[in-house]
Amino acid sequence: MAPTGSRRSGYSRRAQYNLFTGYVIAGVGALIGAILLALSFFQPHLFGGLRGAAQDGVSPATETAATVRTGTKGFWDTVSGYYRAGSKNAALKREMEIARIRLAEAAAVKQENIRLKGLLGLSDKEIKPVAVARLVGSTASSTRRFAYLGAGSDQGVAVGMPVRSPRGIVGRILEVSSDSSRVLLLTDSESVLPVRRANDEVVAFAEGRGDGLLRIKLINLGINPLKAGDVFVTSGAGGYYRPGIAVAIVTQITDDGGLARIVSDPAATDFVSVEPIYEPEAAIGAATPIERELGD
C-alpha cells in the first residue's frame, strides 16, 4: 500500500486540470493570433468589413464624446470671452480714436494742400525730430500744468520747440537745462494755441483751463458752427507748430466756442518727440511785445 502522504487530493487534481486547460487556451489563442497576423500581412483587405463594422459600432460613442468636447470648449470660450470683453472693447475704442485722429489730420492735410496747390516752388520735406525722450514727470498738485522731459540743450532742445506724441500736440519747451527741459502743457492756464477745425476753415484759439480741458474760443463770433466731436488741429499761426497736427476734440458747446478734450493726454504718454520751430522768424515776431515793435 502506498503511503498516505504521496496521494493527491481531488482539489490538487482540479488545479492541474485548470492549469492544463489554461495552457491549451493560451496556445490556441496564440495560434489564432499568429494566423490573424499572417493574414493581415498577406491579405490586409480581408478584415476591412470587420473593422468597418467595429467602427460603425463605436462611432455613436465617439460622436457623442466629440460633441461634448466641442460644446465644453465653446462654453469656456464664451465665458472667457465675456470676461475679456471689457479689455477688448477698450482696446478697440483706443484704436478707433486713433484712427479718427489720423482721419482728421488727413483731412487737415488735404485742406492745406488745396490752399497751397497754386503756389510754385513748394517743396515738402520730412520733419526730423530734434530729440526723442521720455516724459519723466509732471505737476500734480499745482494749478500750473508742466511736464519734465529727459532731454535738454545737450541734445539740441531749445525754448519754444513743439513737443508732440504719436497722437498729437503735448505742449512746447518752456525752460531748458543741459539734460532736461520743462514743458508748458496745452492744458496750462497760460497756454494759448491757434487752431482750426480739421475739415474746414473755422479758426479759433485753444486756451488751457488748468483742469485737463481746453477752451475753444472762436475768432469770428456769431452763430456757433461747432458741434460735439469736432476735431481741431494746429493752424500754423504763431510760427511754433506746423499745421495739421491734432490738438483736441470738442465735447461741449459754449456761447463763444466750446470745451474740448486734448487728444494727447500727457498722463498716458511715455515717449515724445521734440520738433524744430515751424517758422522761427514768425515765432520771434509773435513773442515780441507790440510796444517794443513800435519803438523800433
MOGIFEN-V316199 format. One record per pair of residues at least 24 apart in sequence whose C-alpha atoms are under 10 Angstrom apart, sorted by sequence separation. I is the first residue (numbers start at 0). J is the second residue. If there is no record, write none. Layout:
# MOGIFEN-V316199
I | J
I | J
This chain:
# MOGIFEN-V316199
130 | 154
146 | 170
148 | 172
151 | 175
152 | 176
153 | 177
154 | 178
156 | 180
158 | 182
159 | 183
185 | 209
186 | 210
187 | 211
191 | 215
201 | 225
225 | 249
226 | 250
227 | 251
129 | 154
130 | 155
145 | 170
146 | 171
147 | 172
150 | 175
151 | 176
152 | 177
153 | 178
154 | 179
184 | 209
186 | 211
187 | 212
188 | 213
193 | 218
226 | 251
227 | 252
129 | 155
130 | 156
145 | 171
146 | 172
147 | 173
150 | 176
151 | 177
152 | 178
153 | 179
185 | 211
186 | 212
187 | 213
188 | 214
205 | 231
225 | 251
226 | 252
129 | 156
145 | 172
146 | 173
147 | 174
148 | 175
150 | 177
151 | 178
152 | 179
184 | 211
185 | 212
186 | 213
204 | 231
205 | 232
225 | 252
226 | 253
128 | 156
129 | 157
145 | 173
147 | 175
149 | 177
150 | 178
151 | 179
152 | 180
185 | 213
186 | 214
203 | 231
205 | 233
224 | 252
225 | 253
229 | 257
231 | 259
149 | 178
150 | 179
151 | 180
196 | 225
202 | 231
204 | 233
223 | 252
230 | 259
148 | 178
149 | 179
150 | 180
151 | 181
201 | 231
202 | 232
203 | 233
204 | 234
223 | 253
225 | 255
226 | 256
227 | 257
229 | 259
230 | 260
231 | 261
232 | 262
129 | 160
131 | 162
148 | 179
149 | 180
150 | 181
198 | 229
202 | 233
203 | 234
223 | 254
224 | 255
225 | 256
226 | 257
227 | 258
228 | 259
230 | 261
231 | 262
130 | 162
131 | 163
147 | 179
148 | 180
149 | 181
197 | 229
198 | 230
199 | 231
202 | 234
215 | 247
222 | 254
223 | 255
224 | 256
225 | 257
227 | 259
228 | 260
230 | 262
128 | 161
131 | 164
147 | 180
148 | 181
196 | 229
197 | 230
198 | 231
213 | 246
214 | 247
215 | 248
221 | 254
222 | 255
223 | 256
241 | 274
128 | 162
146 | 180
147 | 181
148 | 182
196 | 230
197 | 231
198 | 232
200 | 234
213 | 247
215 | 249
220 | 254
221 | 255
222 | 256
223 | 257
240 | 274
241 | 275
128 | 163
146 | 181
147 | 182
195 | 230
196 | 231
197 | 232
212 | 247
213 | 248
214 | 249
220 | 255
221 | 256
239 | 274
240 | 275
241 | 276
242 | 277
145 | 181
146 | 182
147 | 183
194 | 230
195 | 231
196 | 232
197 | 233
212 | 248
213 | 249
215 | 251
219 | 255
220 | 256
239 | 275
240 | 276
241 | 277
145 | 182
146 | 183
147 | 184
194 | 231
195 | 232
196 | 233
197 | 234
212 | 249
213 | 250
214 | 251
215 | 252
216 | 253
217 | 254
218 | 255
219 | 256
239 | 276
240 | 277
241 | 278
144 | 182
145 | 183
146 | 184
193 | 231
194 | 232
195 | 233
196 | 234
212 | 250
214 | 252
215 | 253
216 | 254
217 | 255
218 | 256
238 | 276
239 | 277
240 | 278
144 | 183
145 | 184
193 | 232
194 | 233
195 | 234
214 | 253
216 | 255
217 | 256
238 | 277
239 | 278
143 | 183
144 | 184
145 | 185
192 | 232
193 | 233
194 | 234
195 | 235
215 | 255
216 | 256
217 | 257
237 | 277
238 | 278
239 | 279
143 | 184
144 | 185
145 | 186
192 | 233
193 | 234
194 | 235
195 | 236
205 | 246
214 | 255
215 | 256
216 | 257
236 | 277
237 | 278
238 | 279
239 | 280
144 | 186
145 | 187
192 | 234
193 | 235
194 | 236
205 | 247
214 | 256
215 | 257
216 | 258
235 | 277
236 | 278
237 | 279
238 | 280
239 | 281
240 | 282
143 | 186
144 | 187
192 | 235
193 | 236
214 | 257
215 | 258
235 | 278
237 | 280
238 | 281
239 | 282
135 | 179
137 | 181
143 | 187
144 | 188
192 | 236
193 | 237
213 | 257
214 | 258
215 | 259
237 | 281
238 | 282
239 | 283
134 | 179
135 | 180
136 | 181
137 | 182
142 | 187
143 | 188
144 | 189
192 | 237
193 | 238
213 | 258
214 | 259
236 | 281
237 | 282
238 | 283
134 | 180
142 | 188
143 | 189
144 | 190
193 | 239
194 | 240
197 | 243
212 | 258
213 | 259
214 | 260
236 | 282
237 | 283
238 | 284
239 | 285
132 | 179
134 | 181
137 | 184
192 | 239
193 | 240
195 | 242
196 | 243
197 | 244
212 | 259
213 | 260
237 | 284
238 | 285
134 | 182
192 | 240
194 | 242
195 | 243
197 | 245
211 | 259
212 | 260
213 | 261
237 | 285
238 | 286
193 | 242
194 | 243
196 | 245
197 | 246
211 | 260
212 | 261
236 | 285
237 | 286
194 | 244
195 | 245
196 | 246
208 | 258
211 | 261
194 | 245
195 | 246
196 | 247
205 | 256
194 | 246
196 | 248
203 | 255
204 | 256
205 | 257
206 | 258
207 | 259
194 | 247
196 | 249
203 | 256
205 | 258
206 | 259
211 | 264
192 | 246
205 | 259
207 | 261
211 | 265
205 | 261
185 | 246
185 | 247
104 | 167
144 | 207
101 | 165
143 | 207
144 | 208
168 | 232
101 | 166
143 | 208
144 | 209
167 | 232
168 | 233
100 | 166
101 | 167
142 | 208
143 | 209
144 | 210
167 | 233
100 | 167
142 | 209
143 | 210
144 | 211
97 | 165
98 | 166
141 | 209
142 | 210
171 | 239
97 | 166
171 | 240
96 | 166
97 | 167
170 | 240
168 | 240
186 | 260
186 | 261
167 | 243
168 | 244
169 | 245
170 | 246
185 | 261
163 | 240
167 | 244
168 | 245
169 | 246
161 | 239
162 | 240
166 | 244
167 | 245
168 | 246
185 | 263
186 | 264
159 | 238
160 | 239
161 | 240
165 | 244
166 | 245
167 | 246
168 | 247
185 | 264
186 | 265
159 | 239
160 | 240
161 | 241
165 | 245
166 | 246
167 | 247
184 | 264
185 | 265
159 | 240
163 | 244
184 | 265
163 | 245
163 | 246
111 | 197
110 | 197
107 | 195
109 | 197
110 | 198
111 | 199
107 | 196
108 | 197
109 | 198
110 | 199
111 | 200
106 | 196
107 | 197
108 | 198
110 | 200
106 | 197
107 | 198
105 | 197
106 | 198
107 | 199
169 | 261
103 | 196
104 | 197
105 | 198
106 | 199
107 | 200
168 | 261
169 | 262
170 | 263
103 | 197
104 | 198
167 | 261
168 | 262
169 | 263
102 | 197
103 | 198
166 | 261
167 | 262
168 | 263
169 | 264
170 | 265
102 | 198
166 | 262
167 | 263
168 | 264
169 | 265
100 | 197
166 | 263
167 | 264
168 | 265
164 | 262
165 | 263
166 | 264
164 | 263
169 | 268
163 | 263
164 | 264
164 | 265
172 | 273
163 | 265
166 | 268
169 | 271
171 | 273
165 | 268
168 | 271
169 | 272
170 | 273
171 | 274
164 | 268
167 | 271
168 | 272
163 | 268
164 | 269
165 | 270
166 | 271
171 | 276
164 | 270
165 | 271
163 | 270
164 | 271
165 | 272
163 | 271
164 | 272
162 | 271
163 | 272
164 | 273
162 | 272
163 | 273
161 | 272
162 | 273
163 | 274
161 | 273
162 | 274
160 | 273
161 | 274
162 | 275
160 | 274
161 | 275
126 | 241
159 | 274
160 | 275
161 | 276
157 | 273
159 | 275
160 | 276
161 | 277
156 | 273
157 | 274
159 | 276
160 | 277
155 | 273
156 | 274
157 | 275
158 | 276
146 | 265
156 | 275
157 | 276
160 | 279
145 | 265
146 | 266
155 | 275
159 | 279
149 | 270
148 | 270
149 | 271
107 | 230
111 | 234
148 | 271
150 | 273
159 | 282
107 | 231
108 | 232
148 | 272
159 | 283
107 | 232
148 | 273
103 | 229
104 | 230
107 | 233
103 | 230
104 | 231
107 | 234
102 | 230
103 | 231
104 | 232
137 | 265
103 | 232
104 | 233
136 | 265
137 | 266
100 | 230
136 | 266
99 | 230
100 | 231
111 | 242
134 | 265
100 | 232
111 | 243
134 | 266
110 | 243
108 | 242
109 | 243
134 | 268
135 | 269
107 | 242
108 | 243
133 | 268
134 | 269
135 | 270
107 | 243
108 | 244
133 | 269
134 | 270
106 | 243
107 | 244
132 | 269
133 | 270
134 | 271
104 | 242
105 | 243
107 | 245
132 | 270
133 | 271
134 | 272
104 | 243
105 | 244
131 | 270
132 | 271
133 | 272
103 | 243
104 | 244
105 | 245
131 | 271
132 | 272
103 | 244
104 | 245
130 | 271
131 | 272
132 | 273
103 | 245
104 | 246
130 | 272
131 | 273
101 | 244
128 | 271
129 | 272
130 | 273
131 | 274
100 | 244
101 | 245
128 | 272
129 | 273
130 | 274
100 | 245
127 | 272
128 | 273
129 | 274
130 | 275
100 | 246
127 | 273
128 | 274
129 | 275
100 | 247
127 | 274
128 | 275
129 | 276
100 | 248
126 | 274
127 | 275
126 | 275
126 | 277
100 | 262
97 | 262
96 | 262
